[in-house]
Amino acid sequence: MSTPIEISDVVIVGAGLAGCAAAKECREAGLKTIVLTKLHPLRSHSGAAQGGINAALNEESALSHEFDTVKGGDYLGDQDAVKLLTDKAPETIRWLERMGAVFSRREDGTIAQRPFGGQSVARACYAKDRTGLTCLQTIYEQATRAGVDFRAEWFVGDLLYEAQTRRAYGVVAYNLATLEFRIFNAKAILFATGGYARAYAINSNAHCNTGDGLSIFARRNLPLEDMEFVQFHPTGLANNGILISEAARGEGGRLYNGLGERFMERYAPAKLELAPRDVVSRAIEQEIAQGRGVGENKDAIWLDLTHLETAIIEERLPELRDLALTFQGRDLAKERIAIRATAHYSMGGIPTDIRSRVRATRHALSIGLYAAGECACVSVHGANRLGANSLLEAVLFGRIAGETIVRDLPTILLRHAFPRDGDRFRSEVQTLLKNGGSESVAALRTRLQESMTAHAGIFRDRSSLEKMRTIVSEIRAGFAAIRLGDKSSAFNTELMEALELGHMIDYAALIVEGALAREESRGAHYRDDFPERNDKQFLKHTFGTIDTDGAVSLSYAPVTIIRHQPQARTY
Ligand SMILES: Cc1cc2nc3c(=O)[nH]c(=O)nc-3n(C[C@H](O)[C@H](O)[C@H](O)COP(=O)(O)OP(=O)(O)OC[C@H]3O[C@@H](n4cnc5c(N)ncnc54)[C@H](O)[C@@H]3O)c2cc1C
């Protein structure tokens, strides 16, 4: 097979905040920059972010933001990365503002900030409850103005990577509208493909958050880091997982169980509803498991905002009110809404150094290969991300990735791609289109998602994870016998969903094996059979690789600890 080749300086996969920020930096330095995205840039999941973006502004020192982040992450975050994130946060807000992002203000004209879980002060800057969209529109506009070449509706399925030299030199993609394949050959490749919570049945993520970038890397035998750490957000709408932002609790929202108790008093007496997400999510699920839920099946918890003035809700939470009204038929200004925890965010991902360069192994960096945003694991969030730190990570490390590429590029010679470099991805697609098996994409995906929620969710133990290991193998076998009803070339969404499912199976295996091996509870990873944190054995990052049969190998890397020694984590 012969696939056409297009050459540029830089190829970026993903047009969320991280991809757009990096693209703007590269293009402004004069580099020919192509951004490939399976969706229109403004439909990237970044645009769904509601609550806020953290920065220590005014009198506050970045050190307290740094400490909250390290403690929130249960001491698994690398402290050089956390320091960079929190030191550069105020500058990142100013960068966004100078470009035209309009943040909500206080009466005196300064940027307003709201409290978020696990933070010692009100630190989240916001634009009503549409913070992500405001930032994304602004950066996308400016990247377009700079001349970035955005290619929407291109699906990337393979990375061109030479293991011997640890050198990346392009990606293979097809146009969703036509099934036309192309190799994008470049000196620098950045992945900014977002998160992977779609592996779970109840989740807050856009349909596209299927972790493609991660499995594309894993299939090139590159390691993924800390995949067992999946964040569950406390407040998804009970009926469908759609997110009700932490801003609701930041503005004063309270949680009640079926007995009318404000149960967080028992779990986090000092912080109550504003304890970190892992703590609140576990409390919610525990109340439900012990029969104190609300609703017909007692499988939800009340989130109550009715004591807030309607004017405040209208001014600061209009989007949330709309969501609850549309998707649960309840006006949160007047009645309580039913919520439960929802899979939300991936702490794990593609390992990088603090300049966004991808680690090809635990000890060696790759050449010409970068990752930023939610798909990357720097790791700033450790075992549990604090709310409003992720938009910050995506914007800041997107910029850093762009700056690093600009700096590295003069030292990188273009390695030319060959027309046959597209064969691997093309034959994956051809096999799916031709397969005459009996399995359907939707049925396999539903089984994967429901089992991940049941067996590798908020609470896990050896037996649930071993069960999930078996289910992943069964689904992998089923995937080989998949049959697509749609064989067409134009906008074949079934084909795309099949490719996404293939990715979900691979990284689900890495989540399960990482979780099985980590016999402790830390941040979002909670083992019923090992309820305590065990720093002696597990204060370390997991590195996982997967072979073509789906067998996972694990190794471990030390955590960078500088200023903050691990302590008991209470709130
Ligand atoms: C509902 C919701 C609310 C949130 N609220 C907040 C908040 O208030 N504060 C906060 O800090 N964080 C929040 N987060 C988290 C935060 O929004 C994300 O972590 C962050 O925006 C991720 O940005 P990104 O650029 O890494 O990825 P994304 O914005 O997810 O973009 C990923 C891009 O990759 C592209 N892509 C993926 N796979 C492929 C492929 N195979 N081929 C081509 N293109 C591909 C997609 O098209 C997309 O353009 C929220 C998340 C959700 C789901």
The ligand as an SDF file (V2000), in Angstrom:
LIG
                    3D

 53 58  0  0  0  0  0  0  0  0999 V2000
  -17.2700   18.1170   32.1970 C   0  0  0  0  0  0  0  0  0  0  0  0
  -15.8650   18.4840   32.5810 C   0  0  0  0  0  0  0  0  0  0  0  0
  -15.6300   19.6180   33.3380 C   0  0  0  0  0  0  0  0  0  0  0  0
  -14.3130   19.9700   33.6870 C   0  0  0  0  0  0  0  0  0  0  0  0
  -14.1200   21.0900   34.4460 N   0  0  0  0  0  0  0  0  0  0  0  0
  -12.8490   21.4590   34.7510 C   0  0  0  0  0  0  0  0  0  0  0  0
  -12.6080   22.6660   35.4820 C   0  0  0  0  0  0  0  0  0  0  0  0
  -13.5150   23.4160   35.8320 O   0  0  0  0  0  0  0  0  0  0  0  0
  -11.3300   22.9750   35.7740 N   0  0  0  0  0  0  0  0  0  0  0  0
  -10.2660   22.1950   35.4010 C   0  0  0  0  0  0  0  0  0  0  0  0
   -9.1250   22.5360   35.6950 O   0  0  0  0  0  0  0  0  0  0  0  0
  -10.4760   21.0610   34.6830 N   0  0  0  0  0  0  0  0  0  0  0  0
  -11.7360   20.6880   34.3470 C   0  0  0  0  0  0  0  0  0  0  0  0
  -11.9390   19.5330   33.6220 N   0  0  0  0  0  0  0  0  0  0  0  0
  -10.7730   18.8080   33.0710 C   0  0  0  0  0  0  0  0  0  0  0  0
  -10.1950   19.5680   31.8830 C   0  0  0  0  0  0  0  0  0  0  0  0
  -11.2380   20.1460   31.1490 O   0  0  0  0  0  0  0  0  0  0  0  0
   -9.4010   18.6700   30.9430 C   0  0  0  0  0  0  0  0  0  0  0  0
   -8.4990   17.8690   31.6520 O   0  0  0  0  0  0  0  0  0  0  0  0
   -8.5970   19.4890   29.9190 C   0  0  0  0  0  0  0  0  0  0  0  0
   -9.4220   20.4480   29.3080 O   0  0  0  0  0  0  0  0  0  0  0  0
   -7.9660   18.5860   28.8760 C   0  0  0  0  0  0  0  0  0  0  0  0
   -7.4460   19.3630   27.8430 O   0  0  0  0  0  0  0  0  0  0  0  0
   -6.5980   18.6860   26.6680 P   0  0  0  0  0  0  0  0  0  0  0  0
   -6.1700   19.7760   25.7740 O   0  0  0  0  0  0  0  0  0  0  0  0
   -5.5620   17.8170   27.2760 O   0  0  0  0  0  0  0  0  0  0  0  0
   -7.6200   17.6820   25.9410 O   0  0  0  0  0  0  0  0  0  0  0  0
   -9.0510   17.8650   25.2590 P   0  0  0  0  0  0  0  0  0  0  0  0
   -9.6140   19.2170   25.4380 O   0  0  0  0  0  0  0  0  0  0  0  0
   -9.8580   16.7120   25.7310 O   0  0  0  0  0  0  0  0  0  0  0  0
   -8.7390   17.6940   23.7170 O   0  0  0  0  0  0  0  0  0  0  0  0
   -8.3630   16.4720   23.1500 C   0  0  0  0  0  0  0  0  0  0  0  0
   -8.1900   16.6670   21.6550 C   0  0  0  0  0  0  0  0  0  0  0  0
   -7.6210   15.4820   21.0980 O   0  0  0  0  0  0  0  0  0  0  0  0
   -8.2590   15.1770   19.8800 C   0  0  0  0  0  0  0  0  0  0  0  0
   -8.1050   13.7370   19.6340 N   0  0  0  0  0  0  0  0  0  0  0  0
   -8.2080   12.7160   20.5270 C   0  0  0  0  0  0  0  0  0  0  0  0
   -7.9880   11.5390   19.9100 N   0  0  0  0  0  0  0  0  0  0  0  0
   -7.7230   11.8100   18.6180 C   0  0  0  0  0  0  0  0  0  0  0  0
   -7.4140   11.0150   17.4780 C   0  0  0  0  0  0  0  0  0  0  0  0
   -7.3440    9.6870   17.5490 N   0  0  0  0  0  0  0  0  0  0  0  0
   -7.2170   11.6340   16.2980 N   0  0  0  0  0  0  0  0  0  0  0  0
   -7.3120   12.9870   16.1850 C   0  0  0  0  0  0  0  0  0  0  0  0
   -7.5910   13.7850   17.2300 N   0  0  0  0  0  0  0  0  0  0  0  0
   -7.7900   13.2080   18.4310 C   0  0  0  0  0  0  0  0  0  0  0  0
   -9.6950   15.6280   20.0970 C   0  0  0  0  0  0  0  0  0  0  0  0
  -10.3310   15.8590   18.8630 O   0  0  0  0  0  0  0  0  0  0  0  0
   -9.4760   16.9200   20.8920 C   0  0  0  0  0  0  0  0  0  0  0  0
   -9.2620   17.9990   20.0100 O   0  0  0  0  0  0  0  0  0  0  0  0
  -13.2410   19.1660   33.2700 C   0  0  0  0  0  0  0  0  0  0  0  0
  -13.4800   18.0290   32.5050 C   0  0  0  0  0  0  0  0  0  0  0  0
  -14.7780   17.6700   32.1940 C   0  0  0  0  0  0  0  0  0  0  0  0
  -14.9840   16.3950   31.4170 C   0  0  0  0  0  0  0  0  0  0  0  0
  1  2  1  0
  2  3  1  0
  2 52  2  0
  3  4  2  0
  4  5  1  0
  4 50  1  0
  5  6  2  0
  6  7  1  0
  6 13  1  0
  7  8  2  0
  7  9  1  0
  9 10  1  0
 10 11  2  0
 10 12  1  0
 12 13  2  0
 13 14  1  0
 14 15  1  0
 14 50  1  0
 15 16  1  0
 16 17  1  0
 16 18  1  0
 18 19  1  0
 18 20  1  0
 20 21  1  0
 20 22  1  0
 22 23  1  0
 23 24  1  0
 24 25  2  0
 24 26  1  0
 24 27  1  0
 27 28  1  0
 28 29  2  0
 28 30  1  0
 28 31  1  0
 31 32  1  0
 32 33  1  0
 33 34  1  0
 33 48  1  0
 34 35  1  0
 35 36  1  0
 35 46  1  0
 36 37  1  0
 36 45  1  0
 37 38  2  0
 38 39  1  0
 39 40  1  0
 39 45  2  0
 40 41  1  0
 40 42  2  0
 42 43  1  0
 43 44  2  0
 44 45  1  0
 46 47  1  0
 46 48  1  0
 48 49  1  0
 50 51  2  0
 51 52  1  0
 52 53  1  0
M  END
$$$$
